[in-house]
Amino acid sequence: MIISNASIYNITHENTKINYEKLTIIINDFLSSNDIKITNISGIYINQGSGSFAGIRNSMSVVKAFNVAKNIDYYCYNLDDFKDEKDLSYENIPNLCKKYKIKKNLINPVYLS
């Protein structure tokens, strides 16, 4: 999901190994189809789990690559961080991360066991 001042863009794909392998292509196609340049992204918010090891690992690897290549800050949250909140919509995640002082560029994944 991309949240800008004017619009919200989102996309959903099946959680499969094939999509893991082409995640960067999917992201690039999504950005291109919405005429969004990576250089215009100022922050990335990623749910750190719980989830499958492969899904979390792949997502976080791509986010870290954006950080290294384009110096885009990322914020890793867990919905448990916001347990007293009523509005847990994706559109509200940036505000919640600010409110709860989620540290930028810190990853602490939660894997399903």
C-alpha positions in Angstrom: 0.0 0.0 0.0 1.2 3.5 -0.8 -0.3 6.4 1.1 0.2 9.8 -0.3 -1.3 13.2 0.6 -3.8 12.8 -2.3 -4.4 9.1 -2.7 -4.1 5.6 -1.4 -2.8 2.8 -3.7 -2.9 -0.9 -2.8 -2.3 -4.2 -4.3 -2.7 -7.8 -3.1 -1.0 -11.0 -4.3 -1.2 -14.6 -3.2 1.2 -15.6 -0.5 3.3 -18.1 -2.6 6.9 -19.1 -3.1 6.6 -17.9 -6.7 5.6 -14.5 -5.6 8.4 -14.4 -3.0 10.9 -15.0 -5.8 9.5 -12.1 -7.9 8.6 -9.7 -5.1 10.9 -6.9 -6.4 9.3 -7.3 -9.9 5.8 -7.1 -8.3 6.8 -3.9 -6.4 8.3 -2.3 -9.4 5.3 -3.1 -11.6 3.0 -1.7 -8.8 5.0 1.6 -8.6 5.2 1.9 -12.4 1.4 1.3 -12.9 0.7 4.1 -10.4 3.4 6.5 -11.8 5.2 6.5 -8.5 9.0 6.7 -8.3 11.0 5.1 -5.5 12.7 8.4 -4.9 9.3 9.9 -3.9 8.9 7.4 -1.1 9.8 8.8 2.3 9.0 5.9 4.6 8.1 2.3 4.6 6.0 0.6 7.3 6.2 -3.1 7.6 4.3 -5.6 9.9 7.0 -7.6 11.5 4.8 -10.6 12.2 3.6 -12.9 13.2 3.9 -14.8 9.9 5.8 -17.3 8.0 9.6 -17.2 8.1 9.9 -16.9 4.3 7.3 -14.2 4.0 8.7 -12.0 6.7 12.3 -12.6 5.6 11.6 -11.7 2.0 9.6 -8.6 2.9 12.2 -7.3 5.3 15.1 -8.0 2.9 13.4 -5.8 0.2 12.7 -3.1 2.7 16.3 -3.1 3.9 17.5 -3.0 0.3 15.4 0.2 -0.2 17.0 1.6 2.9 20.5 0.9 1.8 20.0 1.9 -1.9 17.7 4.9 -1.5 18.1 5.8 2.2 14.4 5.3 2.8 13.6 4.9 6.4 11.4 2.0 7.6 9.4 1.3 10.6 8.7 -2.3 11.7 5.6 -2.6 13.8 3.5 -5.4 15.3 -0.2 -5.0 15.8 0.4 -5.9 19.5 2.3 -2.5 19.7 -1.1 -0.8 19.3 -3.2 -3.1 21.5 -5.3 -0.3 23.0 -6.2 1.3 19.6 -9.5 1.0 17.9 -8.4 2.1 14.3 -5.8 -0.4 13.1 -6.4 0.3 9.4 -3.3 0.4 7.3 -4.0 4.0 6.5 -3.6 4.8 10.2 -0.3 2.9 10.8 2.0 5.9 10.1 0.2 7.9 12.8 0.2 5.0 15.3 4.0 4.5 14.7 4.5 8.2 15.6 2.2 8.0 18.6 3.9 4.9 20.0 7.4 6.1 19.0 8.2 3.0 16.9 12.0 3.2 16.2 13.0 3.7 12.6 15.3 1.3 10.9 15.0 -1.4 13.5 13.8 -5.0 12.7 12.6 -7.4 15.4 10.6 -10.1 13.5 8.0 -12.4 15.1 7.8 -15.8 13.4 5.1 -18.3 13.7 6.4 -21.5 15.4 
